[in-house]
């Protein structure tokens, strides 16, 4: 059930919670001034009820609980279908939760003051409410996103020329996945793109109002472009007051969001950043420490605790990486051009070999940020070795080149394991076909209600998944039938043993064992692949920090003062960003 609110309804729904004003003694030029307000948008639970994961609900619930208690925060929450504790019982659940045994159950994602995370609602928030705000000195805007993310398949211009002159995604206009429970005539409205959000922010919020964001969705690094533009050659040019923190770079998926949540398996920037900010356990809601209100400090703590493949990024770091990417592209056409990796490798060695001399050439703000980054790199190297003892080379003065080489070697291993997994999956499917065929034939004359429903489900497997889900939701708004369908689909696709074991006539024991062996081998391969993906991400995490440090050192050495000034403005924005 999709909830779409009209503009006139939004004006009252989005009124800030009670605002407190300063006392008469606190005046500016004799006039009473309102106390600064942090206008905050919490956006999460996009997609639909099958993809709106339990971890996202818990995270949004804890962040809302924390922020809603602050009198200086005007909080608006968009999560899932917009359920609140006051929503009628007839409104269907909108969150998927795995019971730990592979079965999905749907629950109600109720959050006080919640609204549906639809394109229309978010658009109306910016165009109706935010655009009509009177902003005062000291006011800020904070955007917290814990949604799904994806590249923008609706934007044909979001491409660039990669290796061997092939077109590849540019990841400059990535999407936040908004709520769309049922298939729509406008499927592109499940995408809140970088360019659209940037336009809404710039239109609704004055340039002198600081805008800060935290995002943990896949491909979230693309949204650092809220804080800077790119010229025709790809060189970045920074906005003065817009910056933030993301779970991952612009070109890959993030860890974290999951329907199965427990202490052992749930990790990632999604969890660690929210816990650092709020001081609350995402799993239980209990206090686990003092909230870290300075976002940059919470971000660094999240990096340290996050034992996943995530590569958390600041806007200033994204700016530096994009600058170097544009510089390398520009230099590649010159006869005297040097390999950009070699240039950065040498710059890193210069920085480490004569650290104090290089630091002394920097402005105070950039020097402080560089000292923080070098300390973070040292801490990350020790932490990665603690998590992965085979990466001990990191403790032997590992440089940028050796980390890049190690990471690319692991990338190659991941690719080979992916190919092996695909072959095993195909072999398993081929061996399963005879068993599946026998089972389908046995259902042509179903004898029980369970058999009749299974036969119905089997006919749905080949249909468009979103259409099937929408159909089952209409047939049974409680989503119990959808739960049974997903369990049947999971059994059918992942292991046909359930059908085979029901009747010995459907398969010989040797056939069943052969399939079991293939499933076991594929699971082992996938576990290896997942572990290597985590190690690769953690090495990339260190590599990105080293690259950013080397680019700053190169810019200082080459006296690129205008660029350094923009980097310094982003660093200032980041260090001043607070939760409220």
C-alpha positions as a printed Julia matrix, in Angstrom:
580×3 Matrix{Float64}:
  0.0     0.0     0.0
  1.72    3.14   -1.21
  1.02    6.32    0.71
  1.22    9.51   -1.36
  0.49   12.76    0.37
 -0.77   15.89   -1.34
  1.18   19.12   -1.06
 -1.37   20.78    1.21
 -1.19   17.81    3.6
  2.57   18.02    3.71
  2.59   21.59    4.96
  1.22   20.48    8.3
  2.96   17.11    8.48
  6.41   18.6     8.04
  6.09   21.35   10.6
  9.18   21.26   12.83
  8.74   19.96   16.32
  8.64   22.66   18.99
 11.37   25.24   18.46
 12.87   27.1    21.39
 13.94   30.72   21.09
 16.76   32.46   22.88
 16.17   34.56   25.96
 15.77   38.32   25.79
 19.4    38.74   26.87
 20.58   36.99   23.7
 20.06   39.6    21.04
 21.78   40.79   17.9
 21.81   44.54   17.45
 18.96   44.83   19.96
 16.67   42.35   18.14
 15.47   39.02   19.5
 16.98   36.22   17.37
 15.65   32.66   17.04
 17.83   29.82   18.24
 19.53   27.93   15.39
 17.65   24.89   14.11
 19.02   21.73   12.51
 16.47   20.76    9.88
 16.97   17.04    9.41
 15.66   14.56    6.84
 15.9    10.84    7.64
 15.38    8.83    4.43
 15.36    5.04    4.4
 13.48    1.85    3.57
 13.18    2.3    -0.16
 12.3    -0.28   -2.78
  9.43   -2.45   -1.56
  8.58   -4.76    1.32
 10.74   -7.6    -0.01
 13.85   -5.41   -0.24
 13.17   -3.2     2.8
 15.44   -5.08    5.19
 15.1    -5.46    8.92
 18.52   -3.89    9.54
 17.4    -0.72    7.74
 14.32   -0.54    9.94
 16.31   -0.96   13.14
 18.81    1.68   12.07
 16.12    4.21   11.09
 14.22    3.51   14.32
 17.29    4.14   16.51
 18.36    7.3    14.65
 14.8     8.69   14.81
 14.63    7.95   18.55
 17.92    9.76   19.13
 17.24   12.84   17.0
 13.59   13.32   17.95
 14.55   14.02   21.57
 16.61   17.09   20.66
 14.64   20.36   20.86
 16.92   22.04   18.3
 16.24   19.39   15.64
 13.31   19.71   13.21
 13.13   16.09   12.11
 11.2    14.63    9.19
 11.27   10.87    8.62
 10.57    8.99    5.39
 10.77    5.24    5.87
  9.22    2.46    3.78
  5.47    2.75    3.27
  5.13    5.33    6.05
  3.84    3.17    8.89
  3.53    4.71   12.36
  2.32    3.2    15.67
 -1.04    4.82   14.85
 -1.39    3.28   11.37
 -4.47    1.05   10.97
 -3.91   -2.68   11.4
 -5.24   -3.14    7.86
 -2.15   -1.45    6.38
  0.2    -4.24    5.2
  3.67   -4.78    6.73
  6.6    -3.28    4.84
  9.79   -4.81    6.3
 11.32   -8.22    5.51
 12.93  -10.16    8.35
 14.83  -13.44    7.99
 14.21  -15.82   10.89
 17.74  -17.23   10.62
 16.56  -20.39    8.91
 16.09  -18.87    5.48
 12.37  -18.07    5.85
 11.27  -14.47    5.31
  8.59  -12.93    7.51
  7.06   -9.49    6.99
  6.68   -7.07    9.88
  5.41   -3.53   10.27
  8.15   -0.91   10.18
  6.46    1.52   12.53
  8.26    4.77   13.37
  6.65    7.78   15.11
  5.88   10.68   12.76
  6.82    8.57    9.73
  5.87    9.2     6.06
  6.25    7.04    2.95
  9.67    7.28    1.3
  8.22    8.0    -2.15
  9.55   10.27   -4.85
  6.49   12.51   -4.58
  6.81   12.92   -0.82
 10.53   13.71   -0.93
 10.0    16.16   -3.78
  7.19   17.89   -1.91
  9.36   18.07    1.21
 11.98   20.11   -0.63
  9.72   22.09   -2.93
  6.86   22.85   -0.53
  8.25   22.8     2.99
 11.96   23.52    2.68
 11.56   26.15   -0.03
  9.07   27.98    2.18
 11.29   28.04    5.25
 12.65   31.23    6.7
 16.28   30.4     7.49
 18.05   32.07   10.37
 21.66   32.61   11.31
 23.17   29.32   12.45
 20.51   27.07   10.88
 21.78   23.92    9.17
 20.41   21.06    7.09
 21.31   17.42    7.78
 20.42   14.53    5.44
 20.71   10.98    6.76
 20.19    8.23    4.15
 20.18    4.51    4.96
 18.45    3.26    1.87
 19.4     1.08   -1.09
 21.44    2.64   -3.89
 22.17    1.82   -7.51
 23.73    3.18  -10.71
 21.35    5.29  -12.78
 20.08    3.04  -15.58
 17.65    5.79  -16.64
 20.4     8.29  -17.47
 22.04    7.44  -20.83
 24.59   10.24  -20.35
 26.09    8.78  -17.15
 28.96    7.1   -19.01
 32.61    7.78  -19.72
 35.4     6.31  -21.84
 37.4     3.72  -19.92
 40.22    1.35  -20.78
 40.59    0.36  -24.43
 38.23    3.23  -25.36
 35.19    1.33  -24.1
 32.18    3.08  -22.63
 31.79    2.37  -18.91
 29.49    3.78  -16.2
 30.66    7.16  -14.88
 28.73    6.8   -11.6
 28.18   10.56  -11.59
 24.38   10.37  -11.29
 23.74    7.4    -8.99
 20.37    6.72   -7.38
 18.83    6.47   -3.94
 16.2     3.73   -4.26
 12.85    5.23   -3.2
  9.7     3.4    -2.14
  7.6     1.92   -4.93
  5.57   -1.0    -3.59
  3.85   -1.8    -6.87
  5.04   -1.59  -10.51
  4.43    1.88  -11.9
  4.07    3.64  -15.24
  7.0     5.76  -14.05
  9.61    3.25  -12.73
 12.29    5.93  -12.93
 10.64    7.54   -9.89
 12.16    4.86   -7.69
 15.44    6.71   -8.42
 16.35    9.88   -6.54
 19.43   10.79   -8.56
 22.41   12.92   -7.61
 21.42   15.61  -10.11
 17.79   15.73   -8.93
 18.67   15.85   -5.23
 21.31   18.49   -5.91
 18.79   20.63   -7.76
 16.24   20.3    -4.95
 18.82   21.15   -2.28
 20.2    24.15   -4.15
 16.72   25.47   -4.92
 15.28   25.05   -1.42
 18.24   25.9     0.8
 20.19   29.19    0.73
 23.87   28.91   -0.24
 25.07   30.19    3.12
 23.27   27.42    5.04
 25.59   24.47    5.8
 24.37   21.17    4.33
 25.77   17.92    5.75
 24.93   14.33    4.83
 25.6    10.77    5.95
 24.76    7.96    3.5
 25.25    4.22    3.83
 23.56    2.9     0.67
 25.34    1.09   -2.17
 27.09    3.45   -4.63
 26.66    6.26   -2.08
 30.05    7.79   -2.94
 28.48    9.28   -6.06
 26.53   11.67   -3.84
 29.69   13.54   -2.86
 28.93   15.43   -6.08
 26.4    17.32   -3.97
 29.49   19.09   -2.64
 31.2    19.88   -5.93
 30.68   20.11   -9.68
 32.86   18.76  -12.47
 33.9    20.81  -15.49
 33.98   19.45  -19.05
 37.38   17.86  -18.41
 36.24   16.2   -15.2
 38.08   18.51  -12.77
 36.07   19.18   -9.59
 35.04   22.62   -8.3
 33.74   22.7    -4.73
 30.61   24.17   -3.21
 31.44   26.05   -0.01
 28.93   24.65    2.47
 27.99   21.14    1.3
 29.85   18.02    2.41
 29.3    14.61    3.92
 30.29   11.05    4.62
 29.46    7.82    2.78
 29.86    4.09    3.31
 31.46    3.36   -0.03
 32.92    4.85   -3.18
 30.72    5.66   -6.17
 31.36    2.46   -8.13
 30.36   -0.51   -5.98
 27.99   -2.01   -3.43
 28.19   -1.52    0.32
 27.93   -4.03    3.15
 25.4    -3.86    5.95
 21.76   -4.05    4.92
 20.33   -7.48    5.66
 17.07   -9.14    6.6
 18.89  -11.35    9.12
 20.27   -9.35   12.03
 22.36  -10.62   14.91
 25.59   -9.61   16.6
 27.72  -12.1    14.66
 26.67  -11.31   11.09
 25.46   -7.7    11.07
 28.29   -5.27   10.42
 29.16   -2.43    8.09
 29.23    1.35    7.96
 25.41    1.31    8.07
 25.59   -0.05   11.61
 28.84    1.44   12.89
 28.2     5.05   11.83
 24.71    5.1    13.31
 25.94    3.58   16.58
 28.82    6.07   16.81
 26.45    9.01   16.19
 23.73    7.94   18.6
 25.56    5.91   21.25
 22.77    3.33   20.84
 23.01   -0.31   19.83
 21.25   -0.73   16.49
 20.32   -4.28   17.49
 18.83   -3.59   20.92
 18.38    0.18   21.24
 20.32    0.15   24.5
 23.03    2.71   25.31
 26.52    1.5    24.38
 28.46    4.72   24.85
 28.49    8.48   24.57
 27.1     9.82   21.28
 29.76   11.36   19.01
 28.07   14.48   17.74
 30.92   15.6    15.48
 30.24   13.66   12.27
 33.87   13.53   11.15
 34.86   11.85   14.43
 31.95    9.4    14.27
 32.98    8.62   10.68
 36.55    7.76   11.68
 35.34    5.57   14.53
 33.01    3.74   12.15
 35.92    3.08    9.77
 37.95    1.58   12.6
 35.14   -0.75   13.8
 33.75   -1.79   10.4
 35.11   -5.27    9.54
 33.51   -5.46    6.08
 34.39   -4.52    2.53
 33.11   -0.94    2.94
 35.38    1.93    1.87
 34.03    4.94    3.83
 34.72    8.29    2.18
 34.57   12.02    2.94
 33.65   14.62    0.33
 37.16   16.11    0.43
 38.61   12.66   -0.33
 36.18   12.09   -3.18
 37.15   15.52   -4.55
 40.87   14.61   -4.43
 40.31   11.25   -6.14
 38.23   12.88   -8.87
 40.85   15.59   -9.33
 43.58   13.01   -9.81
 41.41   10.97  -12.17
 40.87   14.06  -14.35
 44.57   14.96  -14.17
 45.61   11.45  -15.2
 43.14   11.51  -18.1
 44.51   14.88  -19.22
 48.15   13.79  -18.97
 47.6    10.47  -20.74
 47.43   12.27  -24.07
 50.82   13.96  -23.71
 54.05   12.42  -24.97
 55.86   13.36  -21.75
 53.09   12.08  -19.52
 54.09    9.72  -16.73
 51.96    6.95  -15.37
 49.72    8.59  -12.79
 50.1     5.67  -10.38
 53.9     6.02  -10.5
 53.62    9.76   -9.79
 51.43    9.14   -6.75
 53.67    6.29   -5.53
 56.69    8.59   -5.58
 54.73   11.39   -3.9
 53.68    9.02   -1.12
 57.3     8.0    -0.52
 58.35   11.66   -0.37
 55.63   12.34    2.18
 56.64    9.42    4.42
 60.41    9.88    4.04
 60.3    13.57    4.96
 56.98   13.86    6.74
 57.62   16.93    8.88
 59.12   18.93    6.04
 56.12   18.23    3.82
 53.67   18.98    6.64
 55.36   22.31    7.32
 54.57   23.45    3.76
 50.82   23.06    4.3
 48.23   25.44    5.66
 47.23   24.78    9.29
 43.89   23.18    8.37
 45.37   20.91    5.7
 48.29   19.99    7.96
 45.91   18.99   10.75
 43.82   16.95    8.33
 46.94   15.27    6.92
 48.14   14.34   10.41
 44.71   12.83   11.11
 44.81   10.87    7.85
 48.33    9.51    8.43
 47.3     8.38   11.92
 44.18    6.75   10.46
 46.27    4.91    7.86
 48.59    3.57   10.55
 45.61    2.44   12.67
 43.88    0.81    9.69
 46.98   -1.15    8.74
 47.22   -2.62   12.23
 43.5    -3.34   12.32
 43.45   -5.12    8.95
 46.36   -7.34   10.07
 44.45   -8.09   13.29
 41.44   -9.18   11.2
 43.49  -10.89    8.47
 46.81  -12.23    9.73
 48.0   -13.12    6.21
 48.25   -9.4     5.38
 51.28   -8.89    7.66
 53.12   -7.05    4.91
 51.09   -3.99    5.98
 53.22   -3.73    9.14
 56.49   -3.66    7.19
 56.28   -0.04    6.01
 53.93   -1.01    3.18
 53.73    1.71    0.56
 51.02    2.71   -1.88
 52.42    0.56   -4.69
 52.6    -2.65   -2.63
 49.05   -2.21   -1.31
 47.73   -1.6    -4.83
 49.55   -4.69   -6.08
 48.19   -6.85   -3.23
 44.66   -5.57   -3.78
 44.72   -6.23   -7.52
 46.04   -9.74   -6.88
 43.07  -10.39   -4.61
 40.73   -8.93   -7.27
 42.03  -11.57   -9.68
 41.36  -14.35   -7.17
 37.83  -13.03   -6.56
 37.14  -13.11  -10.3
 38.3   -16.74  -10.59
 36.18  -17.81   -7.62
 33.18  -16.07   -9.17
 33.65  -18.04  -12.38
 34.01  -21.29  -10.42
 30.83  -20.56   -8.46
 28.9   -19.91  -11.67
 30.07  -23.21  -13.21
 29.09  -25.15  -10.09
 25.69  -23.47  -10.08
 25.1   -24.36  -13.72
 26.17  -27.97  -13.12
 23.8   -28.18  -10.16
 20.93  -26.84  -12.29
 21.59  -29.43  -14.99
 21.6   -32.31  -12.49
 18.42  -30.95  -10.9
 16.38  -30.76  -14.1
 15.25  -34.41  -14.14
 14.14  -34.21  -10.51
 12.32  -30.94  -11.09
 10.57  -32.33  -14.16
  9.37  -35.4   -12.25
  8.09  -33.19   -9.46
  6.19  -30.84  -11.79
  4.59  -33.82  -13.52
  3.55  -35.24  -10.15
  1.7   -32.0    -9.4
 -0.44  -32.04  -12.53
 -3.14  -33.7   -10.45
 -2.56  -32.09   -7.03
 -4.08  -33.99   -4.15
 -3.56  -31.48   -1.34
 -3.93  -27.73   -0.88
 -0.17  -27.53   -0.37
  0.44  -29.24   -3.72
 -2.03  -26.92   -5.46
 -0.28  -23.84   -4.07
  3.16  -25.18   -4.99
  1.98  -25.78   -8.55
  0.68  -22.19   -8.67
  4.01  -20.9    -7.39
  5.99  -22.92   -9.94
  4.04  -21.27  -12.76
  4.97  -17.86  -11.33
  8.74  -18.41  -11.24
  9.16  -17.47  -14.9
  7.15  -14.26  -14.61
  8.53  -10.81  -13.78
  9.38  -10.95  -10.08
  7.98   -7.49   -9.22
  4.69   -8.29  -10.97
  4.39  -11.57   -9.08
  5.06   -9.89   -5.74
  2.47   -7.18   -6.45
 -0.09   -9.84   -7.41
  0.47  -11.9    -4.27
  0.25   -8.8    -2.08
 -3.16   -7.98   -3.53
 -4.37  -11.55   -3.06
 -3.26  -11.6     0.58
 -2.51   -8.18    2.17
 -1.18   -9.91    5.28
  1.72  -11.09    3.06
  1.54  -14.63    4.46
  1.09  -16.07    0.98
  4.04  -14.01   -0.23
  6.12  -15.45    2.63
  5.23  -18.98    1.47
  6.03  -18.1    -2.13
  9.46  -16.73   -1.24
 10.23  -19.83    0.84
  9.14  -22.09   -2.05
 11.19  -20.03   -4.5
 14.23  -20.18   -2.23
 13.94  -23.96   -1.84
 13.41  -24.46   -5.55
 16.27  -22.27   -6.73
 18.84  -23.15   -4.1
 18.21  -26.82   -3.46
 15.81  -29.22   -5.07
 16.44  -31.73   -2.28
 13.18  -30.77   -0.55
 11.19  -32.09   -3.51
 13.43  -35.12   -3.99
 13.35  -36.26   -0.39
  9.56  -36.19   -0.16
  9.28  -39.27   -2.36
 12.03  -41.78   -3.13
 10.52  -42.27   -6.6
 11.6   -38.77   -7.63
 15.35  -39.31   -7.26
 17.9   -41.95   -6.42
 19.98  -41.43   -3.27
 23.06  -41.09   -5.47
 21.41  -38.25   -7.42
 20.55  -36.43   -4.22
 24.08  -36.86   -2.89
 25.55  -35.5    -6.14
 23.47  -32.35   -5.79
 24.4   -32.05   -2.13
 28.08  -32.24   -3.05
 27.7   -29.51   -5.66
 25.84  -27.27   -3.22
 28.53  -27.8    -0.59
 31.35  -27.03   -3.01
 29.6   -23.89   -4.26
 28.96  -22.71   -0.7
 32.63  -23.21    0.15
 33.69  -21.23   -2.93
 31.28  -18.41   -2.09
 32.55  -18.22    1.5
 36.11  -17.87    0.18
 34.97  -15.25   -2.33
 33.12  -13.24    0.33
 36.12  -13.27    2.64
 38.46  -12.09   -0.11
 36.01   -9.31   -1.03
 36.22   -8.11    2.55
 40.03   -8.14    2.5
 40.1    -6.41   -0.9
 37.77   -3.68    0.39
 39.88   -3.12    3.49
 43.06   -2.82    1.41
 41.24   -0.4    -0.86
 40.22    1.53    2.25
 43.91    2.08    3.07
 44.82    2.71   -0.57
 42.19    5.46   -0.88
 43.53    7.23    2.21
 47.1     7.0     0.89
 46.01    8.3    -2.51
 44.23   11.28   -0.95
 47.3    12.09    1.15
 49.61   11.81   -1.86
 47.38   14.04   -4.01
 47.39   16.76   -1.34
 51.2    16.53   -1.07
 51.48   16.74   -4.87
 49.18   19.78   -5.02
 51.28   21.52   -2.33
 54.53   20.72   -4.13
 53.11   22.02   -7.41
 51.67   25.13   -5.73
 48.11   24.47   -6.9
 46.72   27.04   -4.49
 43.17   27.42   -5.94
 42.62   23.66   -5.74
 44.08   23.49   -2.23
 41.76   26.31   -1.16
 38.75   24.29   -2.3
 40.03   21.18   -0.51
 40.52   23.26    2.64
 36.95   24.58    2.39
 35.6    21.01    2.21
 37.77   19.94    5.14
 36.43   22.9     7.14
 32.87   21.91    6.25
 33.53   18.32    7.38
 35.18   19.23   10.67
 32.31   21.58   11.56
 29.54   19.1    10.7
 27.54   17.98   13.73
 24.6    15.61   14.21
 22.79   18.6    15.75
